[in-house]
Amino acid sequence: MKLGAPRKKSGWVMLQVLLLHLLVQSVHSQNSRNKLNITNPGQSIPGLAVQLRRVSNEKVVVDNGIIQVTFSSPQGLITGIKYNGIDNVLDDEIDDRGYWDIVWYEPEKALEIDKLEGTKFEIITQNEEQVEISFTRTWTISKRGSLVPLNVDKRYIIRTGVSGIYMYGILERLEGWPDVDMDQIRIVFKLNPKKFDFMAISDDRQRSMPSMADRDNAKILAYKEAVLLTNPKNPMFKGEVDDKYMYSMEDKDNNVHGWISSDPPVGFWMITPSDEFRLGGPIKQDLTSHAGPITLSMFTSTHYAGKEMRMDYRNGEPWKKVFGPVLAYLNSVSPKDSTLRLWKDAKRQMAVEVRSWPYDFVNSEDYPLSHQRGTIEGQFYIKDRYVSRLNIYGKFAFVGLAPCGEAGSWQTESKGYQFWTKADRKGRFIIDNVRAGNYSLYAWGYGFIGDYKYEQNITITPGSQMNVGPLVYEPPRNGPTLWEIGVPDRTAGEFYIPDPYPTLMNKLYVNPLQDRFRQYGLWDRYADLYPQNDLVYTVGVSDYKRDWFFAHVTRNVGNNTYDSTTWQIIFNLENVNRVGLYTLRIALASAADSELQVRVNNPKSDHIFTTGLIGKDNAIARHGIHGLYRLYSINVAGDLLSVGDNTIYLTQSRSVGPFQGVMYDYIRLESPFTT
């Protein structure tokens, strides 16, 4: 018996060792897969059950075995994210690390920032597959002036096998509540500056970044966001300009961006799987990630648009909207692997999230599932008899559903949902997963001016499938083209963009031709190129890619003094219809505190047209190449023109500062109507 007992014990130990070995193998296999997480919201990697624990009345922790997230309670701030050996990927030396905020104000009152801190914590879903938690706040009239008049419900979802946090918010104002303006709604993550120093926002916009300390010790340039790095810790940044607006992006491309830590090799990414909750259409520009290290999810803002884009509520108007979900995604690779694999994996994960939209795991009646949404399809054509006798395929046109309004109103619409797609080569389009509701159908695209709107409102019901058939858009046109400058694409990107000042460069944009406009100080290069006389463009001789400056700005004459500028377009007419009306089409890609005046053949005459004071999009200062689109159709009486050379004078008459001006998209002169 003494000999037999030890053998039984030895067998039991061996069994324990075997079980432990299998467990270790399983965990090792799980961890190796999570090094580059191949996670799918619909098919999560089998792993540990998601656990939620209330550490104290002030702290809630959710852990799925891959990431551990700490929330303040009941405020709902994200105070810690533990992942892959990093105790906190957020900056634990500051209080504001992971939070929502809104920029708001009552009319005629001072601007306020509300971090939407909750007053109540609630568990929405808790099982082995996922935990969804809620932090809410209910507004009452006693809070007027101190808190934005909204009911707030911030939701967070952590799922098994997913190395990230899904985040969405339900914001609501009830009928009869006070007037309010809201300029910006966003989520902010401030990452650990000791770890994250490399930023990636696209395949060709990636770089090592200066620190916030470098910026704090830098020289402020023409505005506070732009600084010249004079004494950075890393000498490679010395002499460069850093400005968060250099890293802006159009919403249609703003799907994934973030930061990389090299030790350990970890990525932190903001993934936005849908634009339906954003505002202003597919080419609305906004911030992404920038020095800090900071990563943003921008839901609404007035950036590159101005106050025309703000959400203003008057006369007790009610409103409710779901923002998100978006995913804060973390990934890692072996120290032996290139950290750039993290970017590739983040793009892969973004594609997974996009395919999975709308998510089937969100537990809110305000978030409709796939079967509760509808689909619309059709085919878009262009009809321009001066280009073709036949209808032209609206190839690659943007087609979208947005709240009901006038043609083009989608670009300043800020309260509802928008659903956009790009037509194929033959103008065919499908817009799926549309929330139930009433919409207008809009379209616009490359190569033609103006905006299309379908004549009837569109009603989407749950499960509906609608085919609107062929849609034909006739762009504004009174007669054949005499001459044109530029390409109608809603940007000034095709025009001449000068080299930056060698002492005011961002090295990221030295080589990519498509991003030259993102350099700092290009507006001042106009005075270098045209120190005395303004731009003169001769039709048939000049080349807009070389001879048309990208922005019609003021001239810096020194001592903080600026002059208005007048550009000339010289063109020759072999004959003139002196009793007919010619049409000058001017499409603007941007306007900032400017006024464009048009004169014909006499610069001292009264102008035949003025825009009046227009624009607050600030795209010139913020390296945007476009802001809001504006189209003007100007009648030019034939008796103002002459056989031979003629001159159109374009004057930007406002000249208080360096950033006033317009960017042209396209200019065309049409002769009188002919049959």
VENNOR-V908157 format. One record per residue. N is the residue number from 1. SS is DSSP state (a for helix, b for strand, c for the rest). PHI is phi in whole degrees, -180 to 180 (NA if undefined). D_CENTER is the distance of its C-alpha to the mean C-alpha in Angstrom with 2 decimals. Layout:
N:SS:PHI:D_CENTER
N:SS:PHI:D_CENTER
This chain:
1:c:NA:77.28
2:a:-67:76.36
3:a:-78:75.41
4:a:-72:73.56
5:a:-60:71.37
6:a:-60:69.58
7:a:-64:68.81
8:a:-62:67.16
9:a:-65:65.13
10:a:-62:64.21
11:a:-63:63.06
12:a:-66:60.90
13:a:-64:59.38
14:a:-61:58.72
15:a:-64:57.02
16:a:-63:54.84
17:a:-61:54.00
18:a:-62:53.15
19:a:-63:50.87
20:a:-64:49.19
21:a:-62:48.77
22:a:-65:47.15
23:a:-64:44.81
24:a:-61:43.83
25:a:-60:43.29
26:a:-64:41.08
27:a:-64:38.99
28:a:-62:38.89
29:a:-63:37.77
30:a:-61:35.09
31:a:-65:33.88
32:a:-66:33.97
33:a:-69:31.80
34:a:-78:29.33
35:a:-59:29.20
36:c:-129:26.73
37:c:-60:25.97
38:c:-102:26.16
39:c:-99:25.16
40:b:-133:24.60
41:c:-54:23.90
42:c:-83:26.65
43:b:-136:28.98
44:c:-67:28.78
45:c:-66:30.99
46:c:-58:34.28
47:c:-162:34.58
48:c:-68:35.67
49:c:-65:35.33
50:c:-73:32.62
51:b:-120:34.39
52:b:-123:33.67
53:b:-140:35.90
54:b:-93:36.23
55:b:-66:37.27
56:b:-158:38.05
57:c:-67:37.27
58:c:-113:34.43
59:b:-147:32.93
60:b:-126:31.80
61:b:-123:31.41
62:b:-121:30.15
63:b:-138:31.18
64:c:-115:31.01
65:c:87:32.89
66:c:-111:29.85
67:b:-124:27.83
68:b:-126:29.16
69:b:-116:26.93
70:b:-111:28.35
71:b:-117:27.31
72:b:-77:28.87
73:c:-129:30.70
74:c:-94:30.40
75:c:-66:27.42
76:c:81:25.16
77:c:-83:23.75
78:b:-88:23.31
79:b:-102:25.86
80:b:-156:26.56
81:b:-134:25.55
82:b:-98:28.49
83:b:-158:27.99
84:c:50:30.09
85:c:88:32.39
86:b:-95:29.94
87:c:-62:31.07
88:c:-152:27.75
89:c:-75:24.56
90:b:-91:23.35
91:c:-80:24.81
92:c:-84:28.01
93:c:-96:29.19
94:c:-129:26.94
95:c:-82:26.70
96:c:-88:22.96
97:c:-119:21.71
98:b:-141:19.72
99:b:-159:18.88
100:b:-94:16.97
101:b:-154:16.93
102:b:-132:16.61
103:b:-93:17.12
104:b:-148:19.73
105:b:-170:22.94
106:c:-80:25.75
107:c:-51:26.30
108:c:69:28.07
109:c:-117:27.83
110:c:-69:26.27
111:c:-68:22.76
112:b:-128:22.75
113:b:-122:20.68
114:b:-115:21.55
115:c:-85:20.97
116:c:53:21.93
117:c:-72:24.89
118:c:-77:26.90
119:c:-122:30.62
120:b:-145:31.49
121:b:-107:31.01
122:b:-147:31.63
123:b:-91:31.81
124:b:-89:30.42
125:b:-138:31.28
126:b:-148:33.40
127:c:-152:34.94
128:c:-67:35.26
129:c:-83:32.17
130:b:-164:29.66
131:b:-126:29.35
132:b:-119:27.10
133:b:-123:27.44
134:b:-133:26.52
135:b:-125:26.43
136:b:-118:26.96
137:b:-147:27.74
138:c:-107:29.49
139:c:-85:29.37
140:c:-132:32.69
141:a:-61:33.83
142:a:-67:35.32
143:a:-92:31.86
144:c:-60:31.01
145:c:93:29.75
146:c:-107:29.05
147:c:-130:26.46
148:c:-60:23.74
149:c:-73:25.59
150:c:-142:23.95
151:b:-83:25.38
152:b:-121:23.30
153:b:-135:23.48
154:b:-94:21.52
155:b:-117:22.18
156:b:-132:22.37
157:b:-127:23.71
158:b:-123:25.39
159:b:-115:27.03
160:c:-65:29.89
161:c:77:29.16
162:c:-107:25.40
163:c:-90:24.36
164:b:-174:21.50
165:b:-125:20.64
166:b:-83:19.06
167:b:-135:17.69
168:b:-151:17.22
169:b:-136:18.24
170:b:-115:20.24
171:b:-113:20.24
172:b:-148:22.99
173:b:-124:24.92
174:c:-91:28.36
175:c:-61:30.17
176:c:93:31.84
177:c:-74:29.68
178:c:-62:29.21
179:c:-61:26.88
180:b:-156:23.62
181:b:-116:20.37
182:b:-128:17.21
183:b:-94:14.51
184:b:-158:12.32
185:b:-133:12.41
186:b:-159:11.43
187:b:-116:13.32
188:b:-124:14.55
189:b:-123:16.67
190:b:-107:18.96
191:b:-89:20.67
192:c:-67:24.25
193:c:-71:24.50
194:c:-80:27.77
195:c:-113:26.22
196:b:-97:22.66
197:b:-138:22.55
198:b:-126:20.64
199:b:-115:16.87
200:b:-136:15.21
201:b:-123:11.65
202:b:-162:12.99
203:c:-61:16.58
204:c:-113:17.15
205:b:-127:15.16
206:b:-141:17.32
207:b:-169:19.76
208:b:-67:22.02
209:c:-121:20.76
210:c:-68:22.78
211:c:-92:23.45
212:a:-65:22.95
213:a:-63:26.69
214:a:-61:26.31
215:a:-68:23.94
216:a:-62:26.34
217:c:-98:29.13
218:c:-93:27.37
219:b:-93:27.87
220:b:-73:25.44
221:c:-96:24.66
222:c:-67:23.81
223:c:-151:21.47
224:c:-64:21.29
225:c:-73:18.03
226:c:-99:19.60
227:b:-133:22.72
228:b:-99:25.34
229:c:-77:26.45
230:c:-101:30.20
231:c:-146:31.59
232:c:-73:29.29
233:c:-62:30.96
234:c:-94:30.11
235:a:-62:31.63
236:a:-64:29.36
237:a:-91:26.67
238:c:-61:29.18
239:c:87:28.46
240:b:-91:24.75
241:b:-101:22.02
242:b:-122:19.24
243:c:-157:16.29
244:a:-60:13.09
245:a:-73:11.27
246:a:-67:12.72
247:a:-112:10.33
248:c:-70:6.97
249:b:-156:5.21
250:b:-69:4.50
251:a:-59:3.46
252:a:-62:7.18
253:a:-105:7.57
254:c:-90:5.59
255:c:-105:8.82
256:b:-153:10.84
257:b:-162:11.28
258:b:167:14.05
259:b:-133:17.52
260:b:-127:21.03
261:b:-102:24.40
262:b:-90:27.36
263:c:-143:30.10
264:c:-76:29.93
265:b:-72:27.46
266:b:-135:24.73
267:b:-115:20.98
268:b:-126:18.52
269:b:-131:15.26
270:b:-102:12.38
271:b:-112:12.26
272:c:-117:10.27
273:c:-81:12.75
274:c:-149:11.64
275:c:-100:9.10
276:c:-60:12.15
277:c:-97:11.59
278:c:-82:8.22
279:c:-127:8.99
280:c:82:9.35
281:c:84:9.47
282:c:-72:8.19
283:c:-108:7.42
284:c:-60:5.66
285:b:-97:4.19
286:b:-158:3.68
287:c:-72:6.21
288:c:-126:7.30
289:b:-115:11.11
290:b:-160:13.65
291:c:-54:17.40
292:c:171:19.16
293:c:-76:18.56
294:b:-131:15.57
295:b:-125:12.91
296:b:-120:10.33
297:b:-117:8.95
298:b:-92:6.94
299:b:-89:8.30
300:b:-141:8.78
301:c:-169:9.13
302:c:-96:10.90
303:c:-58:9.11
304:c:60:9.84
305:c:-145:11.67
306:c:86:14.34
307:a:-66:16.55
308:a:-62:16.46
309:a:-96:13.32
310:c:-66:15.02
311:b:-91:16.55
312:b:-116:20.24
313:b:-122:23.07
314:c:-132:26.62
315:c:56:30.06
316:c:72:29.51
317:c:-61:26.76
318:c:-82:26.04
319:b:-167:22.68
320:b:-154:21.50
321:b:-155:18.33
322:b:-102:17.41
323:b:-105:14.11
324:b:101:13.97
325:b:-73:15.75
326:b:-116:13.63
327:b:-123:15.77
328:b:-88:16.55
329:b:-110:18.52
330:b:-118:21.31
331:b:-145:23.41
332:b:-153:26.32
333:c:-133:28.70
334:c:-65:32.25
335:c:-56:32.91
336:c:-81:34.49
337:c:-91:31.34
338:c:-70:28.63
339:c:-67:25.68
340:a:-67:23.43
341:a:-63:24.47
342:a:-65:22.21
343:a:-65:19.13
344:a:-61:20.74
345:a:-69:21.47
346:a:-62:18.01
347:a:-66:16.88
348:a:-63:19.95
349:a:-66:19.21
350:a:-59:15.72
351:a:-62:17.63
352:a:-62:20.14
353:a:-66:17.79
354:a:-63:16.30
355:a:-66:19.96
356:c:-88:20.97
357:c:-81:18.72
358:c:-79:19.91
359:c:-64:21.57
360:c:-102:25.28
361:c:-112:25.82
362:c:-80:23.96
363:c:-106:26.77
364:c:-152:25.77
365:c:-69:27.09
366:c:-85:23.84
367:c:-114:22.05
368:c:-72:23.66
369:c:-81:24.70
370:a:-59:24.75
371:a:-71:28.15
372:a:-95:27.06
373:c:-116:24.48
374:b:-128:25.16
375:b:-134:24.58
376:b:-135:24.72
377:b:-144:25.51
378:b:175:26.96
379:b:-140:27.22
380:b:-110:25.83
381:b:-125:28.09
382:b:-114:28.25
383:c:-119:31.56
384:c:-139:32.41
385:c:-68:36.17
386:c:-88:36.03
387:c:-108:34.07
388:c:-155:35.76
389:c:-72:38.44
390:c:-101:36.70
391:c:-63:33.37
392:b:-104:30.67
393:b:-59:28.39
394:c:-81:24.83
395:c:-67:23.72
396:c:61:20.11
397:c:-69:19.24
398:b:-86:16.25
399:b:-126:17.98
400:b:-151:16.72
401:b:-106:18.11
402:b:-147:16.95
403:c:-51:19.20
404:c:-59:22.25
405:c:-176:22.21
406:c:-79:23.08
407:c:-57:21.86
408:c:85:18.42
409:a:-68:17.97
410:a:-60:14.96
411:a:-77:12.71
412:c:-117:13.83
413:c:-74:14.56
414:c:-133:13.35
415:c:-109:15.99
416:c:-104:16.34
417:c:-104:14.96
418:c:-131:13.69
419:b:-134:14.67
420:b:-124:14.01
421:b:-144:15.74
422:b:-114:16.96
423:c:-66:20.71
424:c:-83:23.04
425:c:-62:25.39
426:c:-102:27.62
427:c:81:25.09
428:b:-78:25.50
429:b:-144:22.73
430:b:-137:22.52
431:b:-116:20.11
432:b:-114:21.17
433:b:56:20.75
434:b:-90:20.26
435:c:-62:21.17
436:c:-62:24.44
437:b:156:24.34
438:b:-104:24.68
439:b:-140:22.18
440:b:-103:22.22
441:b:-102:21.59
442:b:-119:19.66
443:b:-157:19.34
444:b:-166:18.68
445:c:-177:18.61
446:c:-69:19.77
447:c:97:23.24
448:c:-143:23.83
449:c:-93:23.11
450:c:84:22.36
451:c:-130:21.07
452:b:-99:22.91
453:b:-138:23.62
454:c:-64:26.04
455:c:-69:29.11
456:c:-113:29.28
457:c:-71:27.08
458:b:-108:26.17
459:b:-110:27.31
460:b:-100:26.08
461:c:-118:28.49
462:c:-55:28.58
463:c:81:29.52
464:c:-72:29.59
465:b:-132:29.27
466:b:-119:29.12
467:b:-121:29.73
468:b:-89:29.33
469:b:70:31.07
470:b:-74:30.72
471:b:-115:28.54
472:b:-119:29.55
473:b:-109:27.62
474:c:-106:29.66
475:c:-63:27.53
476:c:-55:29.15
477:c:-166:32.24
478:c:-111:35.66
479:c:-169:37.29
480:c:-67:37.12
481:b:-76:35.02
482:b:-87:37.04
483:b:-162:34.37
484:b:-148:30.63
485:b:-130:28.31
486:b:90:25.04
487:c:-129:23.21
488:c:-71:21.51
489:c:-137:18.00
490:c:71:16.02
491:c:-135:15.58
492:c:-101:18.22
493:c:-66:17.79
494:c:-85:21.29
495:c:-86:23.12
496:b:-71:24.83
497:c:-113:22.78
498:c:-75:25.34
499:c:-68:25.95
500:c:-74:24.85
501:c:-65:27.60
502:c:-58:29.09
503:c:-92:29.12
504:c:-137:25.46
505:b:-111:23.64
506:c:-111:21.02
507:a:-63:22.76
508:a:-61:19.71
509:a:-108:19.35
510:c:-74:23.08
511:c:-96:23.45
512:c:-65:20.38
513:a:-64:21.05
514:a:-72:17.70
515:a:-117:16.08
516:a:-59:18.98
517:a:-67:17.13
518:a:-81:15.35
519:c:-70:18.79
520:c:-81:19.99
521:c:79:22.57
522:a:-65:22.49
523:a:-62:23.19
524:a:-75:26.57
525:a:-67:27.55
526:a:-60:28.36
527:a:-65:31.38
528:a:-69:32.50
529:a:-80:32.53
530:c:-131:33.92
531:c:-69:35.96
532:c:-121:38.33
533:c:-104:37.64
534:c:-84:34.40
535:c:-61:32.87
536:b:-125:35.16
537:b:-118:34.09
538:b:-106:36.94
539:c:-61:36.24
540:c:89:37.83
541:c:-118:38.12
542:c:-76:34.78
543:c:-121:31.84
544:a:-63:28.40
545:a:-71:26.95
546:a:-117:29.42
547:a:-115:30.56
548:c:-114:27.71
549:b:-62:25.77
550:c:-67:22.00
551:c:-139:21.95
552:b:-87:24.80
553:b:-114:25.15
554:c:-76:28.09
555:b:-104:30.74
556:b:-78:31.28
557:b:-107:35.07
558:b:96:35.34
559:c:55:36.05
560:c:56:32.70
561:b:-118:33.82
562:b:-135:31.90
563:b:-108:33.26
564:c:-69:31.89
565:b:-131:31.81
566:b:-127:33.15
567:b:-96:32.34
568:b:-119:34.87
569:b:-116:34.75
570:b:-100:38.27
571:b:-146:39.30
572:b:-109:42.66
573:b:-119:44.03
574:c:-79:47.22
575:c:-151:47.92
576:c:-135:46.65
577:c:-89:46.86
578:c:-75:47.86
579:c:-104:47.91
580:c:-94:44.63
581:b:-109:41.05
582:b:-88:38.57
583:b:-126:34.86
584:b:-102:32.30
585:b:-100:28.72
586:b:-123:26.10
587:b:-104:22.44
588:b:-100:20.18
589:b:-92:16.73
590:b:-166:16.42
591:b:-152:18.80
592:b:-136:19.36
593:b:48:22.52
594:b:-130:24.41
595:c:-142:27.14
596:b:-102:27.96
597:b:-114:31.63
598:b:-120:33.38
599:b:-129:37.04
600:b:-127:39.26
601:c:65:42.06
602:c:-150:42.79
603:c:-68:40.46
604:c:-96:42.68
605:c:-76:42.68
606:c:-65:40.86
607:c:-71:37.39
608:c:-86:37.17
609:b:-160:33.60
610:b:-142:31.20
611:c:-76:27.69
612:c:72:28.65
613:c:-69:26.31
614:b:-136:22.71
615:b:87:19.18
616:b:-141:17.40
617:c:-79:14.05
618:c:58:15.28
619:c:-69:13.56
620:c:-64:16.91
621:c:-70:17.03
622:c:-101:13.47
623:c:55:13.84
624:c:-101:11.39
625:c:60:13.95
626:c:-163:12.82
627:c:-131:11.97
628:c:-89:13.62
629:c:-88:16.14
630:b:-136:19.77
631:b:-125:22.89
632:b:-122:26.40
633:b:-116:29.67
634:b:-118:32.56
635:b:-77:36.20
636:b:-120:38.36
637:b:-64:42.06
638:a:-60:44.10
639:a:-76:46.68
640:a:-86:44.19
641:c:-106:44.12
642:c:-134:46.87
643:c:-67:48.13
644:b:104:47.11
645:b:-76:44.40
646:b:-131:42.04
647:b:-136:39.29
648:b:-100:36.22
649:b:-106:35.19
650:b:-111:31.58
651:b:-111:31.60
652:b:-96:28.70
653:c:-89:30.98
654:c:-91:29.08
655:c:-150:29.72
656:c:-88:29.46
657:c:-143:26.92
658:c:-78:25.19
659:c:-102:21.75
660:c:-78:23.12
661:b:160:22.78
662:b:-128:21.25
663:b:-114:19.77
664:b:-86:21.53
665:b:-94:20.22
666:b:-167:23.72
667:b:-132:27.22
668:b:-145:30.12
669:b:-111:33.66
670:b:-110:35.47
671:c:-78:39.22
672:c:-57:40.89
673:c:-55:40.93
674:c:-128:43.31
675:c:-91:44.72
